[in-house]
Amino acid sequence: MNTPDLSWIFDLEPACKAGELSTVSSGWRVKKASAALGSGPVTWAVELGRSMAATIASEVPGHRSDNGSDILRMGNESVILQALLEFSGVPSGTLVTDDALGGVQDFVQRQLTMEDMLRGIRFGHSLLTEALLDECIRRSDPDLARQQMRFISGRMFELFDDFALRMEQEYHQQEAQWAQSQTARQIRTIESIVQGHSIDELAAARILRYDLKRTHVGLVAWSTERNMDAEDGSAVKALRRALSDVGVGQSLVIPAHLGVAWAWTSGGCTTTELAGRLRALRLPSDLRICIGSAGMGIQGFRTSHDDAEAAFALASTTSTPGHVIEHSDVDTAGLLLENRVRARRFAVSELGRLSTEQATVADLRKTLAVYLETCGSPQTASERLSVSRNTVTYRVHKAEELLGRDVSVRRFQLQAALEILARLSS
């Protein structure tokens, strides 16, 4: 079949504003696509890639352990850009990208089964094809749409068959390499510990080269630039350097996922002391570190890591300020946001007109949250917010007008709702 004219691809536009979207694909790929297609189709691809990653993560359980779905987003976004180039007159004959292949190592390391990987690819095929056909119907000449849709459907089957085969081959290769590595032995040992399995503690300590009998503080560090342009192992190197600089004594640092490092230290300092030392360093601008509560022995090794992972799950996917985050700073928010759909529904129901997205209303919510945190003291709240006392009083009254009640009524629920929206607002 001759390639039909699909020039409507150049007219693609995202549903949300371009400024609200950030790409996770390799920089050179985005530049190439932008030069060939223009900004509209590229931001459409970024938006669709984010949506597809969220859908695949919800449908394929194995993908849910990728906090933020960055790996999925990288692969999906790059494949969508490749497909748009293929259909716009810059054919390469494949949807396989370095970003997609690079994610396979992370899949293997996280023990995502090949069946789940292939299931995710099938979902991706379906979602991308559906999106392209919808745009074809909406933008193409009705007399040409049927021919174009047949071409897109057929070509997508060919491209995704090749893509699935290449990804399967890469999976087998990465699986063989991973099984032979020392890091794999360490991660398997750590997973046995954190999952509560019975282990030989002395044998585990030898594999980890780390004393498990001490008091431990668990950490999770990650780079906010989790894409294939980032230096391999950058989070591991940065965290090792930081722990060395603060002088914590014995530490264990290993790569967990792409752009993510796990660590434990048994230097004898408390979580708060360690956080203070790390905050005093000049950390890389893209590095974030979550710290768990200190714990003794193998049980403490497990629980401190669990705390750090919980903080990471929240901080990496919500609006959480700071380069160093203690679990105690976000423990309540983490519990509130375990089911984010229900949490948002609760917050909107509780706040009513105070839940809208206007900047002025967001300022009212922020002021009210600080006012409640400071036990209803306009003076203390004004100092925290760097505004006048009268401004605090005015904003609290305006918030009460939107709420339709005094802020002392259902105060606990009100504070919880304010915390939820503050975290979910990126």
Solvent accessible surface area in square Angstrom, and as a share of the most:
residue,aa,sasa,rsa
1,M,153,0.68
2,N,130,0.67
3,T,97,0.56
4,P,17,0.11
5,D,98,0.51
6,L,7,0.03
7,S,60,0.39
8,W,13,0.04
9,I,1,0.00
10,F,88,0.37
11,D,82,0.43
12,L,0,0.00
13,E,102,0.46
14,P,21,0.13
15,A,101,0.78
16,C,36,0.22
17,K,150,0.64
18,A,58,0.45
19,G,81,0.78
20,E,107,0.48
21,L,23,0.11
22,S,75,0.48
23,T,62,0.36
24,V,19,0.11
25,S,3,0.02
26,S,3,0.02
27,G,29,0.28
28,W,133,0.47
29,R,10,0.04
30,V,25,0.14
31,K,153,0.65
32,K,94,0.40
33,A,0,0.00
34,S,45,0.29
35,A,95,0.74
36,A,39,0.30
37,L,8,0.04
38,G,29,0.28
39,S,85,0.55
40,G,8,0.08
41,P,2,0.01
42,V,8,0.05
43,T,24,0.14
44,W,16,0.06
45,A,0,0.00
46,V,5,0.03
47,E,33,0.15
48,L,28,0.14
49,G,1,0.01
50,R,100,0.36
51,S,61,0.39
52,M,6,0.02
53,A,1,0.01
54,A,63,0.49
55,T,46,0.27
56,I,3,0.02
57,A,13,0.10
58,S,65,0.42
59,E,77,0.35
60,V,0,0.00
61,P,75,0.47
62,G,24,0.23
63,H,3,0.01
64,R,139,0.51
65,S,60,0.38
66,D,4,0.02
67,N,31,0.16
68,G,34,0.32
69,S,17,0.11
70,D,27,0.14
71,I,5,0.02
72,L,14,0.07
73,R,31,0.11
74,M,1,0.00
75,G,13,0.13
76,N,18,0.09
77,E,1,0.00
78,S,0,0.00
79,V,8,0.04
80,I,0,0.00
81,L,0,0.00
82,Q,19,0.09
83,A,0,0.00
84,L,0,0.00
85,L,6,0.03
86,E,19,0.09
87,F,7,0.03
88,S,21,0.13
89,G,62,0.59
90,V,63,0.36
91,P,93,0.58
92,S,64,0.41
93,G,42,0.41
94,T,32,0.18
95,L,0,0.00
96,V,15,0.08
97,T,4,0.03
98,D,93,0.48
99,D,1,0.00
100,A,5,0.04
101,L,34,0.17
102,G,27,0.26
103,G,2,0.02
104,V,0,0.00
105,Q,92,0.41
106,D,5,0.02
107,F,12,0.05
108,V,10,0.06
109,Q,15,0.07
110,R,26,0.10
111,Q,106,0.47
112,L,4,0.02
113,T,69,0.40
114,M,37,0.16
115,E,118,0.53
116,D,31,0.16
117,M,3,0.01
118,L,36,0.18
119,R,86,0.32
120,G,5,0.05
121,I,18,0.09
122,R,147,0.54
123,F,58,0.24
124,G,3,0.03
125,H,28,0.13
126,S,65,0.42
127,L,43,0.21
128,L,0,0.00
129,T,18,0.11
130,E,98,0.44
131,A,18,0.14
132,L,1,0.00
133,L,35,0.17
134,D,79,0.41
135,E,18,0.08
136,C,0,0.00
137,I,108,0.55
138,R,158,0.58
139,R,71,0.26
140,S,13,0.08
141,D,72,0.37
142,P,119,0.75
143,D,127,0.66
144,L,82,0.41
145,A,13,0.10
146,R,183,0.67
147,Q,71,0.32
148,Q,6,0.03
149,M,54,0.24
150,R,134,0.49
151,F,25,0.10
152,I,1,0.00
153,S,33,0.21
154,G,35,0.34
155,R,58,0.21
156,M,0,0.00
157,F,124,0.52
158,E,101,0.45
159,L,2,0.01
160,F,12,0.05
161,D,100,0.52
162,D,51,0.27
163,F,12,0.05
164,A,27,0.21
165,L,99,0.49
166,R,96,0.35
167,M,8,0.04
168,E,53,0.24
169,Q,96,0.43
170,E,33,0.15
171,Y,14,0.05
172,H,93,0.42
173,Q,98,0.44
174,Q,31,0.14
175,E,79,0.35
176,A,56,0.43
177,Q,98,0.44
178,W,41,0.14
179,A,58,0.45
180,Q,159,0.71
181,S,36,0.23
182,Q,69,0.30
183,T,36,0.21
184,A,0,0.00
185,R,112,0.41
186,Q,22,0.10
187,I,6,0.03
188,R,106,0.39
189,T,17,0.10
190,I,0,0.00
191,E,30,0.13
192,S,30,0.20
193,I,0,0.00
194,V,37,0.21
195,Q,114,0.51
196,G,45,0.43
197,H,99,0.44
198,S,117,0.75
199,I,54,0.27
200,D,91,0.47
201,E,55,0.25
202,L,116,0.58
203,A,30,0.23
204,A,4,0.03
205,A,23,0.17
206,R,165,0.60
207,I,38,0.19
208,L,2,0.01
209,R,183,0.67
210,Y,4,0.02
211,D,48,0.25
212,L,2,0.01
213,K,122,0.52
214,R,111,0.40
215,T,59,0.34
216,H,0,0.00
217,V,4,0.02
218,G,0,0.00
219,L,0,0.00
220,V,0,0.00
221,A,0,0.00
222,W,12,0.04
223,S,3,0.02
224,T,72,0.42
225,E,100,0.45
226,R,10,0.04
227,N,27,0.14
228,M,55,0.24
229,D,85,0.44
230,A,35,0.27
231,E,110,0.49
232,D,119,0.62
233,G,31,0.30
234,S,28,0.18
235,A,3,0.02
236,V,10,0.06
237,K,96,0.41
238,A,10,0.08
239,L,0,0.00
240,R,124,0.45
241,R,141,0.52
242,A,4,0.03
243,L,3,0.01
244,S,84,0.54
245,D,91,0.47
246,V,18,0.10
247,G,54,0.52
248,V,5,0.03
249,G,64,0.61
250,Q,57,0.25
251,S,47,0.30
252,L,11,0.05
253,V,11,0.06
254,I,3,0.02
255,P,46,0.29
256,A,3,0.02
257,H,27,0.12
258,L,44,0.22
259,G,19,0.18
260,V,2,0.01
261,A,0,0.00
262,W,20,0.07
263,A,0,0.00
264,W,0,0.00
265,T,1,0.01
266,S,9,0.06
267,G,39,0.38
268,G,70,0.68
269,C,14,0.08
270,T,72,0.42
271,T,19,0.11
272,T,90,0.53
273,E,88,0.40
274,L,0,0.00
275,A,0,0.00
276,G,37,0.35
277,R,99,0.36
278,L,0,0.00
279,R,118,0.43
280,A,89,0.69
281,L,50,0.25
282,R,245,0.89
283,L,29,0.15
284,P,52,0.33
285,S,94,0.61
286,D,33,0.17
287,L,3,0.02
288,R,57,0.21
289,I,0,0.00
290,C,0,0.00
291,I,0,0.00
292,G,0,0.00
293,S,52,0.33
294,A,49,0.38
295,G,14,0.13
296,M,131,0.58
297,G,14,0.14
298,I,44,0.22
299,Q,101,0.45
300,G,3,0.03
301,F,0,0.00
302,R,50,0.18
303,T,57,0.33
304,S,0,0.00
305,H,10,0.05
306,D,91,0.47
307,D,28,0.15
308,A,0,0.00
309,E,41,0.18
310,A,49,0.38
311,A,0,0.00
312,F,1,0.01
313,A,35,0.27
314,L,4,0.02
315,A,11,0.08
316,S,32,0.21
317,T,53,0.31
318,T,17,0.10
319,S,48,0.31
320,T,26,0.15
321,P,116,0.73
322,G,44,0.42
323,H,69,0.31
324,V,7,0.04
325,I,5,0.03
326,E,16,0.07
327,H,34,0.15
328,S,73,0.47
329,D,78,0.40
330,V,3,0.02
331,D,57,0.29
332,T,84,0.49
333,A,2,0.02
334,G,22,0.21
335,L,128,0.64
336,L,50,0.25
337,L,6,0.03
338,E,140,0.63
339,N,73,0.38
340,R,82,0.30
341,V,111,0.64
342,R,155,0.57
343,A,6,0.05
344,R,108,0.39
345,R,145,0.53
346,F,73,0.30
347,A,0,0.00
348,V,70,0.40
349,S,91,0.59
350,E,18,0.08
351,L,1,0.01
352,G,39,0.38
353,R,150,0.55
354,L,0,0.00
355,S,18,0.12
356,T,53,0.31
357,E,163,0.73
358,Q,105,0.47
359,A,79,0.61
360,T,100,0.58
361,V,15,0.09
362,A,38,0.30
363,D,67,0.35
364,L,18,0.09
365,R,26,0.09
366,K,131,0.55
367,T,1,0.01
368,L,0,0.00
369,A,24,0.19
370,V,15,0.09
371,Y,37,0.14
372,L,4,0.02
373,E,96,0.43
374,T,18,0.10
375,C,116,0.69
376,G,23,0.23
377,S,33,0.21
378,P,31,0.20
379,Q,82,0.36
380,T,58,0.34
381,A,0,0.00
382,S,5,0.03
383,E,116,0.52
384,R,137,0.50
385,L,30,0.15
386,S,103,0.67
387,V,48,0.28
388,S,64,0.41
389,R,127,0.46
390,N,120,0.62
391,T,42,0.24
392,V,0,0.00
393,T,50,0.29
394,Y,132,0.50
395,R,59,0.22
396,V,10,0.05
397,H,101,0.45
398,K,69,0.29
399,A,0,0.00
400,E,35,0.16
401,E,104,0.47
402,L,39,0.19
403,L,23,0.12
404,G,67,0.64
405,R,57,0.21
406,D,75,0.39
407,V,13,0.07
408,S,75,0.49
409,V,72,0.41
410,R,121,0.44
411,R,89,0.32
412,F,157,0.65
413,Q,56,0.25
414,L,0,0.00
415,Q,60,0.27
416,A,10,0.08
417,A,0,0.00
418,L,5,0.03
419,E,52,0.23
420,I,2,0.01
421,L,8,0.04
422,A,62,0.48
423,R,31,0.11
424,L,32,0.16
425,S,56,0.36
426,S,145,0.93
